Amino acid sequence: MTAQLIADRPCLARISCHVTYLSLLLPDFILIACGYLLCRFTALKRPLWDQVEMLVYYFLFPLLLFHSVTRATLEWGAASPLIGSGLLLAACSIALSYGVARLPGVDTRAHAASAQVAFRFNSFIALAVATRLGPEALLLTAVLIGFCVPLCNVAAVWPMARHARLNVGRELLRNPLIIATASGLLFNLLGLRLPEWTQIPLTRIGQAALVMGLMSAGAGMKLGELRAAQWLAAALLAIKHLLLPLIALVLVLGLRLAPTEALVLMMFSALPTASSCHVLAGRMGYNGAYVAALVTLSTLLGVASLTLAMALLAAFVPS
């Protein structure tokens, strides 16, 4: 029956025929593996990758985020149902992630660093999938990213700053990822545009940010670290890859989103976590290796959760 429903809908048929989620995620796996192998078996040891992380965190990722948000076409009126749904989905994921800290036996420091894994998302994979869904889906995805990135970045910094007894407000105001996304959103809402000559350099910086961020995740990865907090890892990944697609389906049905909006929200709910999670954790003095392992597992689970989200949409949303 699901196959018939997909076949009856052009948009979903395009996903079934042309989107191979494994092929979208495979480049990330390769880059993570390269970083791991280089760090373990060559002269490019951990001290070098610490410097790479600093470059990514303070320069490459902030410029990438600013450029991504300023390029998005943010239209409140046309996209308001999807924006509202996306922010509700993000708020639910943040609340569930924070709630994991109350479970018995959860290490609060490990939770503070890794809570972000359950609600942040990989914008590159989102845009890669959206390009195969058509121009309208790509535009809506860019809008959703523009509004959700600042909220998720603030929520990622909050527990780490609180647990370390830092001034939360000061940490938020000086965090380079939050500064970049907030300033990019303001820049966009004011109707400003970057000069055309900046587009190629910023695009190349964005490509470098992705490559170096994923390779440094591999360099810092120690899957053995997960044994120290297995239940925490299981809870956060279950929220990210099982509960969020189900919550998104409830929002789609409850708010009666238009077909393309429903498609974008379901896809958005099932994305792997952001590749920069481990960089943020490491730069704030937490266990970046543990978070890097979670990023790797989330990237792998993204294949299953994207498939699940599309199956739910086909099964429960009338054509």
C-alpha positions as CSV (number, residue, x, y, z in Angstrom):
1,M,0.0,0.0,0.0
2,T,2.8,2.4,0.8
3,A,4.4,1.8,-2.6
4,Q,1.0,2.6,-4.2
5,L,0.7,5.8,-2.3
6,I,4.2,6.9,-3.3
7,A,3.5,6.0,-6.9
8,D,0.4,8.2,-6.8
9,R,2.3,11.3,-5.7
10,P,4.9,12.9,-8.0
11,C,6.8,14.5,-5.1
12,L,7.2,11.3,-3.2
13,A,7.9,9.3,-6.3
14,R,10.8,11.5,-7.0
15,I,12.2,10.7,-3.6
16,S,11.7,6.9,-4.1
17,C,13.3,6.9,-7.5
18,H,16.1,9.5,-7.2
19,V,17.2,9.9,-3.6
20,T,19.4,7.2,-2.2
21,Y,20.0,8.3,1.4
22,L,23.1,6.2,1.8
23,S,24.7,7.9,-1.2
24,L,23.9,11.3,0.4
25,L,25.5,10.3,3.7
26,L,28.4,8.3,2.3
27,P,30.7,11.3,1.7
28,D,30.4,12.2,5.4
29,F,31.4,8.7,6.4
30,I,34.4,8.9,4.1
31,L,35.6,12.2,5.5
32,I,35.1,11.0,9.1
33,A,37.1,7.8,8.2
34,C,39.9,9.9,6.6
35,G,40.3,11.9,9.8
36,Y,40.3,8.8,12.0
37,L,42.9,7.0,9.9
38,L,45.2,10.1,9.5
39,C,45.1,10.7,13.2
40,R,45.8,7.1,14.2
41,F,48.2,5.9,11.5
42,T,50.2,9.0,10.3
43,A,52.3,11.8,11.8
44,L,49.2,14.0,11.8
45,K,48.5,13.4,15.5
46,R,46.0,14.9,17.9
47,P,47.7,18.2,18.6
48,L,47.4,19.1,14.9
49,W,43.6,18.3,14.9
50,D,43.2,20.5,18.0
51,Q,44.4,23.4,15.9
52,V,42.1,22.4,13.0
53,E,39.1,22.4,15.4
54,M,40.0,25.9,16.5
55,L,40.1,27.0,12.9
56,V,36.7,25.4,12.2
57,Y,35.1,26.7,15.3
58,Y,36.3,30.3,15.2
59,F,36.5,31.0,11.5
60,L,35.2,28.4,9.0
61,F,31.9,27.4,10.6
62,P,30.8,30.9,11.6
63,L,31.4,32.2,8.0
64,L,29.6,29.1,6.6
65,L,26.5,29.7,8.9
66,F,26.4,33.5,8.1
67,H,26.6,32.8,4.4
68,S,23.9,30.1,4.5
69,V,21.4,32.2,6.5
70,T,22.0,35.4,4.4
71,R,21.3,33.4,1.2
72,A,18.0,32.0,2.4
73,T,14.8,33.7,1.2
74,L,12.9,34.3,4.5
75,E,9.3,34.9,3.7
76,W,7.1,35.0,6.9
77,G,3.8,35.0,5.1
78,A,4.1,32.2,2.6
79,A,6.2,29.9,4.8
80,S,4.7,30.8,8.2
81,P,2.9,27.4,8.7
82,L,6.1,25.5,8.0
83,I,8.2,27.9,10.1
84,G,5.8,27.5,13.0
85,S,5.9,23.7,12.6
86,G,9.6,23.6,12.4
87,L,10.1,25.8,15.5
88,L,7.6,23.6,17.4
89,L,9.5,20.5,16.3
90,A,12.8,22.0,17.4
91,A,11.3,23.0,20.8
92,C,9.9,19.5,21.4
93,S,13.3,18.0,20.6
94,I,15.1,20.4,22.9
95,A,12.7,19.7,25.7
96,L,13.1,15.9,25.3
97,S,16.8,16.2,25.1
98,Y,17.0,18.3,28.3
99,G,14.7,15.9,30.0
100,V,17.1,13.0,29.5
101,A,19.3,14.6,32.3
102,R,16.6,13.5,34.8
103,L,16.9,9.8,33.9
104,P,18.6,7.7,36.6
105,G,22.3,7.3,36.2
106,V,22.8,9.9,33.6
107,D,26.1,11.7,33.9
108,T,25.2,15.4,33.9
109,R,28.5,16.6,32.4
110,A,28.3,14.1,29.5
111,H,24.6,15.1,29.0
112,A,25.5,18.8,28.9
113,A,28.0,18.2,26.1
114,S,25.9,15.7,24.1
115,A,22.3,17.0,24.5
116,Q,22.7,19.0,21.3
117,V,23.0,15.8,19.3
118,A,19.2,15.2,19.7
119,F,18.1,18.5,18.3
120,R,20.7,20.0,16.0
121,F,20.7,19.0,12.3
122,N,23.0,18.6,9.3
123,S,22.1,21.5,7.0
124,F,24.2,20.2,4.1
125,I,22.3,16.9,4.0
126,A,19.0,18.9,4.3
127,L,19.9,21.0,1.2
128,A,21.2,17.9,-0.7
129,V,17.9,16.1,-0.2
130,A,15.8,19.2,-0.9
131,T,17.5,19.8,-4.2
132,R,16.0,16.5,-5.4
133,L,12.5,17.5,-4.3
134,G,12.2,20.5,-6.5
135,P,12.7,24.3,-6.3
136,E,9.8,24.9,-3.9
137,A,11.0,22.3,-1.4
138,L,14.6,23.7,-1.6
139,L,13.3,27.2,-0.9
140,L,11.2,26.0,2.1
141,T,14.1,24.0,3.4
142,A,16.4,27.1,3.3
143,V,13.8,29.1,5.2
144,L,13.4,26.5,7.8
145,I,17.2,26.2,8.3
146,G,17.4,30.0,8.7
147,F,14.9,30.1,11.5
148,C,15.9,26.9,13.4
149,V,19.7,27.2,13.4
150,P,19.8,30.2,15.9
151,L,17.3,28.4,18.3
152,C,19.3,25.1,18.2
153,N,22.6,26.8,18.6
154,V,21.5,28.7,21.7
155,A,20.0,25.5,23.1
156,A,23.3,23.7,22.5
157,V,25.4,26.2,24.4
158,W,23.0,26.6,27.3
159,P,23.5,23.3,29.2
160,M,27.3,23.4,28.8
161,A,27.5,27.0,30.1
162,R,25.3,26.2,33.0
163,H,27.0,23.0,34.0
164,A,30.4,24.7,33.9
165,R,29.0,27.5,36.0
166,L,29.8,30.0,33.4
167,N,27.9,33.2,32.8
168,V,25.3,31.8,30.4
169,G,24.4,35.2,28.9
170,R,28.0,36.0,28.3
171,E,28.7,32.6,26.8
172,L,25.8,32.9,24.4
173,L,26.7,36.4,23.3
174,R,30.3,35.5,22.6
175,N,29.7,32.1,21.0
176,P,30.9,32.4,17.4
177,L,28.2,30.1,16.0
178,I,25.4,32.0,17.6
179,I,26.9,35.3,16.6
180,A,27.2,34.2,13.0
181,T,23.6,32.8,12.8
182,A,22.0,35.7,14.6
183,S,23.8,38.3,12.6
184,G,23.0,36.4,9.4
185,L,19.3,36.3,10.3
186,L,19.3,40.0,11.1
187,F,21.2,40.8,7.9
188,N,18.6,38.8,5.9
189,L,15.5,40.3,7.6
190,L,16.8,43.8,6.9
191,G,16.8,42.9,3.2
192,L,20.6,43.3,2.9
193,R,22.6,41.3,0.4
194,L,26.3,40.4,0.2
195,P,28.2,41.6,-2.9
196,E,28.3,39.2,-5.7
197,W,32.1,39.0,-5.6
198,T,32.0,37.4,-2.1
199,Q,29.9,34.4,-3.2
200,I,32.7,32.2,-4.6
201,P,35.1,32.8,-1.6
202,L,32.4,32.2,0.9
203,T,31.2,29.1,-0.9
204,R,34.7,27.7,-0.9
205,I,35.1,28.5,2.8
206,G,31.8,26.6,3.4
207,Q,33.1,23.6,1.6
208,A,36.3,23.7,3.7
209,A,34.3,24.0,6.9
210,L,32.4,20.8,6.1
211,V,35.5,18.9,5.1
212,M,37.6,19.9,8.0
213,G,34.8,19.6,10.5
214,L,34.0,16.0,9.5
215,M,37.7,15.0,9.4
216,S,38.3,16.5,12.8
217,A,35.3,14.6,14.1
218,G,36.9,11.4,12.8
219,A,40.3,12.4,14.3
220,G,38.7,12.8,17.7
221,M,36.4,9.8,17.5
222,K,36.8,7.0,20.1
223,L,33.8,4.7,19.8
224,G,35.0,3.1,23.1
225,E,34.0,6.4,24.8
226,L,30.3,5.4,24.3
227,R,30.6,2.6,26.8
228,A,30.9,5.1,29.6
229,A,27.4,6.5,28.8
230,Q,25.6,4.0,26.8
231,W,22.1,4.7,28.0
232,L,22.6,8.5,27.4
233,A,23.7,7.8,23.8
234,A,20.7,5.5,23.3
235,A,18.2,8.0,24.6
236,L,19.6,10.9,22.6
237,L,19.8,9.0,19.4
238,A,16.2,7.5,19.9
239,I,14.9,11.1,20.3
240,K,16.7,12.2,17.2
241,H,16.0,9.3,14.8
242,L,12.7,7.8,16.1
243,L,10.7,10.2,18.2
244,L,11.2,13.3,16.0
245,P,9.8,11.8,12.8
246,L,6.7,10.7,14.8
247,I,6.3,14.2,16.3
248,A,6.7,15.7,12.9
249,L,3.9,13.4,11.6
250,V,1.6,14.6,14.4
251,L,2.4,18.2,13.4
252,V,1.7,17.6,9.7
253,L,-1.6,16.0,10.5
254,G,-2.7,18.4,13.2
255,L,-1.7,21.6,11.3
256,R,-2.8,20.2,7.9
257,L,0.3,21.3,6.1
258,A,0.3,21.6,2.4
259,P,1.9,18.6,0.6
260,T,5.3,20.2,-0.1
261,E,5.5,21.7,3.4
262,A,4.6,18.3,4.9
263,L,7.4,16.7,2.8
264,V,10.0,19.2,3.9
265,L,9.0,18.9,7.6
266,M,9.2,15.1,7.6
267,M,12.6,15.2,5.9
268,F,13.8,17.9,8.3
269,S,12.7,15.8,11.3
270,A,14.8,12.8,10.2
271,L,18.2,14.5,9.4
272,P,21.4,13.4,11.1
273,T,22.8,15.7,13.7
274,A,25.1,18.6,12.9
275,S,28.7,17.7,12.1
276,S,29.9,20.6,14.3
277,C,28.5,19.2,17.6
278,H,31.8,17.7,18.7
279,V,33.7,21.0,17.8
280,L,31.4,23.0,20.0
281,A,31.7,20.5,22.9
282,G,35.5,20.3,22.6
283,R,36.0,24.1,22.5
284,M,33.8,24.5,25.6
285,G,36.0,22.1,27.5
286,Y,33.9,18.9,27.3
287,N,34.5,15.4,25.9
288,G,34.6,16.0,22.2
289,A,35.5,12.4,21.5
290,Y,32.3,11.1,23.0
291,V,30.2,13.6,21.0
292,A,32.2,12.8,17.8
293,A,31.2,9.2,18.2
294,L,27.6,10.2,18.5
295,V,27.8,12.3,15.4
296,T,29.1,9.3,13.5
297,L,26.3,7.0,14.7
298,S,23.7,9.7,14.0
299,T,25.0,10.0,10.4
300,L,24.6,6.2,10.0
301,L,21.1,6.2,11.6
302,G,20.1,9.1,9.3
303,V,19.6,6.5,6.5
304,A,17.0,4.7,8.6
305,S,15.3,7.7,9.9
306,L,14.9,9.4,6.5
307,T,13.4,6.2,5.1
308,L,11.1,6.0,8.1
309,A,9.9,9.6,7.8
310,M,9.1,9.2,4.1
311,A,7.3,5.9,4.8
312,L,5.2,7.6,7.5
313,L,4.3,10.4,5.2
314,A,3.2,8.0,2.5
315,A,1.2,5.9,4.9
316,F,-0.7,8.5,6.9
317,V,-0.9,11.7,4.9
318,P,-3.7,11.6,2.2
319,S,-2.8,12.5,-1.3
